[in-house]
């Protein structure tokens, strides 16, 4: 996958293909939003027209019915005494044509009592003075369309169209009414059964907030929902007309349009569910997506082939460059009509000629440089920025005994002594990472397994522009110097005659023992040994014989000390022995063995002489932080041994109080 994305063809295809896909998606997405908005506005306009048309028809129906009732009222004599019920019944029968507008006609006197009804349904004698529409006519003396109410006889939802009966003085004498069943075979029933599309419908409500007509009969005469459920219904109740999106009473999202019926004080609502309203557009949009997908399926492979054809000259250029790299071709041939590629070929060939000249110069310079580096007696290596060796001179190969191929790269690291390899390489990598100078001394294992010491000094190499190129390191063989330093350090701490530690070396041992006692409670016992009768040997037989005696006694100390003891010659005929990890009773046994061995020692040429030892010993006491007190106590014990007659071992005993 990584190799595929590394090609120009793939990258161009990815860029152009991605751009083409994004363009198609953006066009389809924007067309969806724009098309949906246009569709919504078109639907709003259509629904407002539908609501306006329905409202106009209902207003005409209401006006016709009120006008008809007004004509009937004009036929009734309102003078006193009023017409008889028989006369009124006959009058209603003569106006039976009005039953095309109404389900029932009624005449009500001024007291609210139904005088006659036609067709007769048992309403005669009913008192309706409590009805809101009757009270409205009493006070307003104007035609009126009532709120829906439940009939006392039929128990059905009804609407009363009412016209007042007025005498010559315009006094209220009663009313003529036409009753319309809400769900009857009339304009209200037809509105209830009206459908817009499959699920769209029209409804009618009163300004007081009651449902008059709805596709669901169970909702008739129920209160309209509040503004929180549907704010557009709330606005319509306040007189607003227009179209919007909102919830229907059954909880569906729908497009809605509202118109006012001012004469009847009603509100017409037209509703179209959102899924039905946008169904045609959604089908069109999905078709557009299918077309867009088809365009992509066809265009992307086509784009791939076009790019492949356009990039064939570039591929031929790459093949020629590979041939130049392998030495099979000298120059780049621009067999292409593309001026850009011909220009690239010309510049590339110019670059090749320039590189050829520079390569010759570099070869000559490299030859001079190799001669200079190989003639240097100092070992020299060159490394890259990662610390890998790229060049070693002859002197370094001679030092290590390894050929250049073995030392190049990271191979030189294997010549470092294993005990120092980890620390040295870590310091070297830190220096390389931060472009610092690197200096150190380390042990090198030659190819013949011989160990030598090398001193290295490495510095970063920078170009003229200040960019770091690598490191140059110089190496010197310092093995002889290191050996001499080791001899000097040994001589500084040892007695040349007996090969034992001298006073300086033994002081370091005592300091270490005191530290172990203080930190880890490791006990040590000190023996201070003074030779008895040694001075006559030196005076009478000479220092050469005396030196033999000192060497013999030193050998006894080393033998008896074993691996736990460290012996030293303090000076002249004084010796010391530190027994680490040994308590005083055990140390006293060792001291006794030393005393006996020295007493039995014989040196050729001095048979008539005997040397004995006075030995004082002591161990660390609690809370001691240095060796001074220990040495002082052992010294006092040694003096006590001499004072007691020599040739004996005495442990330090604190003075009694």
C-alpha positions in Angstrom: 0.0 0.0 0.0 2.8 2.4 0.9 4.6 1.6 -2.4 1.3 2.2 -4.3 0.8 5.6 -2.8 4.4 6.5 -3.6 3.7 6.6 -7.3 2.8 9.8 -9.1 0.0 8.0 -10.9 -1.6 6.9 -7.7 -1.2 10.4 -6.1 -2.7 12.2 -9.0 -5.5 9.6 -9.1 -6.1 10.1 -5.4 -6.1 13.9 -5.6 -8.3 14.2 -8.8 -10.5 11.3 -7.8 -11.0 12.7 -4.3 -11.8 16.1 -5.7 -14.2 14.6 -8.2 -16.0 12.6 -5.5 -16.2 15.6 -3.2 -17.5 17.8 -6.0 -20.3 15.2 -6.8 -21.2 14.8 -3.1 -21.2 18.6 -2.6 -23.4 19.1 -5.7 -25.8 16.4 -4.6 -25.9 17.6 -1.0 -26.5 21.2 -2.0 -29.1 20.1 -4.5 -30.8 18.3 -1.7 -31.0 21.3 0.5 -31.9 23.8 -2.3 -34.4 21.4 -3.8 -36.0 20.7 -0.5 -36.3 24.4 0.2 -37.8 25.1 -3.2 -40.2 22.1 -2.8 -41.2 23.4 0.7 -41.9 26.9 -0.7 -43.9 25.4 -3.6 -45.9 23.2 -1.2 -46.5 26.1 1.1 -47.9 28.2 -1.8 -50.1 25.3 -2.9 -51.4 24.6 0.6 -52.1 28.3 1.1 -54.1 28.2 -2.1 -55.9 25.1 -0.9 -56.7 26.7 2.4 -57.9 29.9 0.7 -60.1 27.9 -1.7 -61.7 25.9 1.1 -62.2 29.0 3.2 -63.8 30.8 0.3 -66.2 27.9 -0.3 -67.1 27.6 3.4 -67.7 31.4 3.6 -70.0 31.1 0.6 -71.8 28.2 2.2 -72.2 30.1 5.5 -73.4 33.2 3.7 -75.9 31.3 1.7 -77.4 29.7 4.8 -77.6 32.9 6.8 -79.2 34.7 3.8 -81.7 31.9 3.4 -82.6 32.1 7.1 -82.9 35.9 6.8 -85.4 35.4 4.0 -87.4 33.0 6.2 -87.4 35.4 9.1 -88.8 38.1 7.0 -91.8 35.9 6.3 -92.7 35.7 10.1 -94.9 38.4 11.5 -93.4 39.6 14.7 -96.3 41.8 15.8 -98.3 41.1 18.9 -100.0 38.7 19.3 -97.4 36.4 17.6 -98.3 33.9 15.0 -99.7 30.6 16.2 -97.6 27.4 16.2 -99.8 26.0 13.4 -99.1 29.0 11.2 -95.4 28.7 11.9 -95.5 25.0 11.2 -97.2 25.6 7.9 -94.6 28.3 7.1 -91.7 26.0 7.7 -93.3 23.3 5.5 -93.7 25.8 2.7 -89.9 26.5 3.0 -88.8 22.9 3.0 -86.4 23.8 0.2 -84.2 25.1 2.9 -83.6 21.6 4.1 -81.0 21.4 1.3 -79.0 23.7 3.5 -80.0 22.5 7.0 -80.9 19.3 8.7 -83.6 21.0 10.8 -85.4 24.4 10.9 -86.6 25.8 14.2 -88.5 28.9 15.4 -87.8 30.0 19.0 -89.7 32.7 20.9 -88.1 35.5 22.9 -88.2 33.3 26.0 -86.0 30.7 24.4 -88.7 28.1 24.0 -88.8 26.2 20.7 -92.2 26.8 19.1 -91.9 24.6 16.1 -89.3 22.5 14.3 -89.3 21.0 10.9 -88.9 18.1 10.2 -90.5 17.5 13.6 -88.1 15.7 15.9 -89.5 16.4 19.3 -87.7 19.7 19.9 -91.0 21.6 20.3 -91.2 23.0 23.8 -87.5 22.8 24.6 -86.0 25.7 26.4 -82.7 26.7 24.8 -82.4 30.1 26.6 -79.2 28.8 28.2 -77.5 28.2 24.9 -74.7 30.7 24.1 -75.9 31.3 20.6 -79.4 32.3 21.9 -77.9 34.7 24.4 -75.6 36.2 21.8 -78.6 36.9 19.5 -80.6 38.5 22.4 -77.8 41.0 23.0 -76.4 41.5 19.5 -79.5 41.2 17.4 -77.3 40.0 14.6 -77.0 36.8 12.6 -74.7 34.2 14.2 -73.1 30.9 13.7 -72.8 28.9 16.9 -70.0 27.0 18.5 -70.5 23.2 18.0 -72.7 21.7 20.7 -74.3 18.4 21.5 -78.0 18.2 20.6 -80.5 17.6 23.4 -82.5 15.3 21.2 -80.1 13.7 18.7 -77.1 13.8 21.0 -74.9 14.5 18.0 -72.5 17.4 17.4 -74.5 20.2 15.8 -74.0 23.8 14.6 -76.8 26.4 14.8 -77.1 29.0 12.1 -79.4 31.7 13.7 -81.1 34.9 12.6 -82.9 37.2 15.1 -86.6 38.0 14.9 -87.1 41.7 15.5 -90.2 43.8 15.7 -90.7 47.3 14.2 -88.9 48.7 17.2 -86.0 46.4 16.7 -86.8 44.5 19.9 -85.8 40.9 20.1 -88.8 38.6 19.6 -87.0 35.3 19.1 -85.0 33.6 16.4 -85.1 31.4 13.3 -82.4 28.7 13.3 -81.1 26.1 11.0 -79.4 23.1 12.5 -76.5 21.5 10.7 -75.0 18.1 11.7 -71.2 18.4 11.9 -70.8 14.9 10.4 -73.9 15.1 8.2 -74.2 15.1 4.4 -73.4 18.8 4.1 -70.4 21.1 3.6 -69.0 20.2 7.0 -69.3 16.5 6.4 -67.7 16.9 2.9 -64.8 18.8 4.5 -64.3 16.1 7.0 -64.1 13.5 4.3 -61.8 15.6 2.1 -58.3 14.2 1.5 -55.3 15.9 0.1 -53.2 13.1 -1.5 -53.2 9.9 0.5 -53.0 11.2 4.1 -53.4 15.0 3.8 -56.7 16.5 5.2 -58.5 19.7 6.0 -59.8 20.7 9.4 -62.0 23.3 10.9 -61.8 24.9 14.3 -63.4 27.7 16.2 -61.7 30.9 17.3 -62.5 29.9 20.9 -60.3 26.8 20.5 -62.7 23.9 19.7 -62.3 21.3 17.0 -65.3 21.5 14.6 -64.2 19.3 11.7 -61.4 16.7 11.7 -60.7 13.5 9.9 -60.9 11.7 13.2 -64.5 12.0 14.4 -63.5 11.3 18.0 -61.7 14.6 18.1 -64.7 16.7 17.2 -65.6 19.2 20.0 -62.3 18.5 21.7 -60.1 21.5 22.6 -57.3 22.4 20.2 -53.7 21.8 21.5 -51.8 24.6 23.2 -49.1 26.7 21.6 -46.4 24.5 23.2 -47.5 21.5 21.2 -48.0 23.5 18.0 -47.2 27.2 18.1 -48.8 27.8 14.6 -52.2 26.8 15.9 -51.8 29.3 18.7 -50.9 32.0 16.2 -53.9 31.1 14.0 -56.2 31.4 17.1 -54.9 35.0 17.4 -55.8 35.7 13.7 -52.6 34.7 11.9 -52.8 33.3 8.4 -50.0 31.5 6.6 -48.1 28.2 6.1 -45.5 26.5 8.3 -44.2 23.1 9.5 -45.4 21.6 12.7 -47.0 18.6 14.5 -50.5 17.3 13.8 -52.8 16.1 16.6 -51.5 12.6 16.0 -47.9 13.7 16.5 -46.8 13.6 12.8 -44.6 16.3 11.3 -46.7 18.0 8.6 -46.9 21.0 6.3 -49.7 23.3 7.5 -51.7 26.3 6.1 -54.3 28.4 8.0 -57.0 30.8 6.8 -59.6 32.8 8.9 -63.4 32.6 8.4 -64.3 35.9 9.9 -68.1 35.7 9.3 -68.4 32.4 11.2 -65.3 33.0 13.5 -63.8 29.8 12.3 -60.3 28.8 11.2 -59.5 26.5 8.3 -56.5 24.3 8.5 -54.9 22.2 5.7 -52.4 19.5 6.7 -50.0 17.4 4.6 -47.7 14.9 6.3 -44.0 15.6 5.7 -43.2 12.2 4.4 -45.9 12.4 1.8 -45.1 16.1 1.0 -41.5 15.3 0.2 -42.0 11.8 -1.2 -41.7 12.8 -4.8 -38.6 14.9 -4.1 -37.0 12.2 -2.1 -37.5 9.7 -4.9 -36.0 12.2 -7.3 -33.1 12.8 -5.0 -32.3 9.1 -4.6 -32.4 8.9 -8.4 -29.9 11.7 -8.5 -27.7 9.8 -6.1 -27.9 6.7 -8.2 -27.0 8.8 -11.3 -24.1 10.4 -9.3 -22.9 7.1 -8.2 -23.0 5.8 -11.7 -21.1 8.8 -12.9 -18.4 8.1 -10.3 -18.2 4.4 -11.1 -17.7 5.2 -14.8 -15.6 8.3 -14.5 -13.0 7.1 -11.9 -11.8 4.2 -14.0 -11.8 6.4 -17.0 -9.7 9.0 -15.1 -7.3 6.2 -14.1 -6.8 5.2 -17.7 -6.4 8.8 -18.9 -3.8 9.5 -16.2 -2.0 6.2 -17.1 -1.8 7.3 -20.7 -0.7 10.8 -19.8 2.1 9.6 -17.5 3.5 7.0 -19.9 6.3 9.4 -21.0 7.2 9.9 -17.4 7.4 6.2 -16.9 9.7 5.9 -19.9 11.9 8.7 -18.4 12.1 6.6 -15.1 13.2 3.6 -17.1 15.9 5.6 -18.9 17.1 7.0 -15.6 17.4 3.4 -14.2 19.4 2.5 -17.3 21.7 5.4 -16.7 22.1 4.4 -13.1 23.1 0.9 -14.2 25.5 2.3 -16.8 23.6 1.0 -19.8 22.8 4.5 -21.1 24.7 7.8 -21.0 22.0 10.4 -21.6 18.2 10.9 -21.3 16.3 10.8 -24.6 13.3 13.1 -24.8 11.1 11.1 -27.2 7.9 13.0 -26.2 5.7 15.8 -27.6 5.4 17.3 -24.1 7.6 20.4 -23.9 7.8 20.2 -20.1 9.4 16.7 -20.3 11.8 17.8 -23.0 12.9 20.7 -20.8 13.3 18.3 -17.8 15.4 15.9 -20.0 17.7 18.8 -21.2 18.3 20.0 -17.6 18.8 16.4 -16.4 21.5 15.8 -19.1 23.2 19.1 -18.2 23.2 17.9 -14.6 24.7 14.6 -15.7 27.6 16.4 -17.4 28.2 18.5 -14.4 28.2 15.5 -12.1 30.7 13.7 -14.4 33.1 16.6 -14.1 32.6 16.8 -10.3 33.0 13.0 -10.0 36.4 13.2 -11.6 37.4 16.0 -9.3 36.1 14.0 -6.3 38.0 10.9 -7.3 41.3 12.9 -7.5 40.6 14.6 -4.2 39.7 11.3 -2.6 43.0 9.8 -3.8 45.0 12.7 -2.2 43.0 12.4 1.0 43.4 8.7 1.3 47.2 9.1 0.8 47.3 11.7 3.5 45.2 9.7 6.0 47.0 6.4 5.4 50.4 8.1 5.9 49.3 9.4 9.3 50.7 7.4 12.3 47.6 8.3 14.2 44.5 6.0 13.8 41.7 7.9 12.1 38.1 6.9 11.4 35.2 8.8 9.8 31.6 8.1 10.9 28.1 9.2 9.7 25.6 11.1 11.9 24.4 7.7 13.2 27.8 6.7 14.5 28.5 4.1 11.8 32.1 4.1 10.6 32.5 4.8 6.9 36.3 5.1 6.7 39.3 3.7 8.6 42.9 4.5 7.8 45.8 2.1 7.8 47.2 3.1 11.2 43.9 2.2 12.9 43.8 -1.2 11.2 47.4 -1.8 12.3 46.5 -0.9 15.9 43.5 -3.2 16.1 44.7 -5.9 13.7 41.3 -5.9 11.9 40.7 -5.2 8.2 38.6 -2.2 7.1 35.5 -4.3 6.2 35.3 -5.6 9.7 35.6 -2.2 11.3 33.1 -0.3 9.0 29.6 0.3 10.1 29.1 -0.8 13.7 31.8 -3.5 13.5 34.4 -1.3 15.3 32.2 -1.6 18.5 33.1 -5.3 18.9 36.7 -4.3 19.5 35.7 -2.5 22.8 36.4 -4.5 26.0 33.1 -6.1 27.1 33.4 -4.5 30.6 33.5 -1.0 29.0 31.4 -1.4 25.9 28.0 -0.4 27.2 29.1 2.8 29.0 31.4 3.9 26.2 28.7 3.3 23.4 26.1 5.2 25.5 28.4 8.2 25.9 29.3 8.0 22.1 25.6 8.0 21.1 24.9 10.9 23.4 27.7 12.9 21.9 26.6 12.1 18.3 23.0 12.9 19.1 23.9 16.4 20.5 26.9 17.0 18.1 29.4 17.2 21.0 33.1 16.5 21.1 33.8 13.0 22.4 37.0 12.1 24.3 37.8 9.0 26.3 40.2 6.2 27.0 39.2 2.5 26.7 40.6 -1.0 26.4 40.6 -2.5 23.0 40.7 -6.2 22.2 42.9 -6.8 19.1 42.2 -9.5 16.6 44.9 -11.6 18.3 43.1 -11.3 21.6 45.7 -9.0 23.0 44.4 -6.1 25.1 45.6 -2.6 24.4 44.6 0.9 25.6 43.4 3.5 23.1 42.8 7.2 23.5 40.1 8.6 21.2 39.3 12.2 20.3 36.2 12.7 18.0 34.8 16.0 16.7 31.8 16.7 14.6 32.3 17.6 10.9 30.3 20.5 9.4 29.8 21.6 5.9 30.4 25.2 4.7 26.7 25.8 5.2 27.0 24.7 8.9 25.2 21.4 8.5 26.6 18.4 10.4 27.9 15.7 8.1 29.4 13.2 10.6 32.4 12.7 12.9 36.2 12.4 12.6 38.0 10.5 15.3 41.7 10.1 16.0 43.1 7.2 18.0 46.4 6.8 19.9 47.9 3.6 21.4 48.5 4.5 25.1 49.1 1.0 26.3 52.7 1.6 27.6 51.6 4.8 29.4 48.8 2.9 31.0 51.1 0.1 32.2 53.6 2.7 33.6 50.7 4.5 35.4 49.6 1.2 36.9 53.2 0.4 38.1 53.4 3.9 39.6 50.1 3.5 41.4 51.2 0.1 42.8 54.5 1.4 44.0 52.8 4.3 45.7 50.8 1.9 47.8 53.2 -1.0 48.4 56.5 -1.7 50.1 59.1 -2.6 47.5 61.0 -5.0 49.7 58.2 -7.2 51.1 55.6 -6.5 48.3 53.1 -5.8 51.2 51.0 -2.6 51.4 52.9 0.4 52.8 51.5 2.8 55.4 49.6 4.9 52.7 48.0 1.8 51.2 47.1 0.3 54.6 45.5 3.6 55.6 43.1 3.4 52.7 42.3 -0.2 53.7 41.6 0.9 57.3 39.3 3.8 56.1 37.3 1.3 54.0 37.0 -1.1 56.9 35.8 1.8 59.1 33.2 2.7 56.5 32.0 -1.0 56.3 31.7 -1.0 60.1 29.7 2.2 60.2 27.3 1.4 57.3 27.0 -2.4 57.4 28.3 -3.4 60.9 31.0 -5.6 59.3 33.5 -6.3 62.1 37.3 -6.2 61.5 40.2 -7.0 63.9 43.6 -5.2 63.7 46.9 -6.8 64.6 49.9 -4.5 65.1 53.1 -6.5 65.0 56.5 -5.3 66.3 59.6 -7.5 65.8 61.7 -8.4 68.8 65.6 -8.7 68.6 65.7 -7.6 64.9 68.1 -4.7 65.3 71.2 -6.9 66.2 70.7 -8.7 62.9 71.0 -5.5 60.9 73.8 -4.2 63.0 75.9 -7.4 63.0 75.0 -9.2 59.8 74.1 -6.2 57.6 70.9 -5.0 55.9 71.0 -7.7 53.2 70.4 -10.4 55.8 67.9 -8.2 57.6 66.0 -7.8 54.3 65.8 -11.6 54.0 64.3 -11.8 57.5 61.7 -9.1 56.6 60.8 -10.9 53.4 60.4 -14.2 55.3 58.2 -12.6 57.9 56.1 -10.9 55.2 55.6 -14.4 53.6 54.3 -15.7 57.0 51.8 -12.8 57.3 50.5 -13.4 53.8 50.2 -17.1 54.4 48.4 -16.8 57.7 46.2 -13.9 56.6 44.6 -16.1 53.8 41.8 -14.5 51.8 40.3 -12.5 54.8 43.4 -10.7 55.8 45.3 -7.7 54.4 48.9 -7.3 55.6 51.2 -4.3 55.4 54.7 -3.2 56.4 54.3 0.0 58.4 57.9 0.8 58.3 61.2 -0.6 59.7 60.4 -3.7 61.7 56.7 -2.9 62.2 53.9 -4.8 60.4 50.1 -4.7 60.5 47.4 -7.2 59.6 43.7 -6.4 59.2 41.4 -9.4 59.5 38.0 -8.5 57.9 34.8 -10.2 59.1 36.7 -11.8 62.0 35.9 -11.3 65.7 38.7 -10.9 68.3 38.9 -14.6 69.5 39.4 -15.9 66.0 41.9 -13.1 65.3 43.8 -14.1 68.4 44.3 -17.6 67.1 45.7 -16.2 63.8 48.0 -13.9 65.8 49.2 -16.9 67.9 50.0 -18.8 64.7 52.0 -15.9 63.3 53.9 -15.6 66.6 54.9 -19.3 66.6 55.8 -19.2 62.9 58.1 -16.2 63.2 59.7 -17.7 66.3 60.5 -20.9 64.3 61.7 -19.0 61.3 65.4 -19.6 60.3 67.3 -17.6 57.7 70.5 -19.0 56.2 73.6 -17.2 57.4 72.0 -16.1 60.7 71.3 -19.4 62.5 72.5 -18.0 65.8 69.8 -15.3 65.8 66.2 -15.6 66.6 63.4 -13.1 66.0 60.1 -13.0 67.9 57.0 -10.8 67.7 55.0 -8.7 70.1 51.4 -8.5 68.8 48.7 -6.2 70.0 45.2 -6.6 68.7 41.8 -4.8 68.9 38.5 -4.6 67.1 36.0 -1.8 66.3 33.8 -0.6 69.1 30.2 0.5 68.8 29.6 4.1 67.4 33.1 4.4 66.1 33.3 6.3 62.8 37.0 6.1 62.0 40.0 3.8 62.4 42.1 6.2 64.5 40.8 4.8 67.8 41.2 1.2 66.7 44.8 1.8 65.6 45.5 3.5 68.9 44.1 0.6 71.0 46.0 -2.0 69.0 49.2 0.1 69.4 48.7 0.2 73.2 48.2 -3.6 73.2 51.4 -4.0 71.3 53.4 -1.9 73.8 51.8 -3.9 76.5 53.0 -7.1 74.9 56.6 -5.7 74.8 56.4 -4.5 78.3 55.1 -8.0 79.4 58.3 -9.7 78.2 57.8 -9.8 74.4 57.0 -12.8 72.2 53.4 -12.8 73.1 49.9 -11.7 71.9 47.8 -9.3 74.0 44.3 -8.0 73.3 43.5 -4.5 74.2 42.0 -4.2 77.7 40.4 -0.9 78.7 41.8 0.5 81.9 39.8 -0.3 85.0 38.2 2.6 86.8 
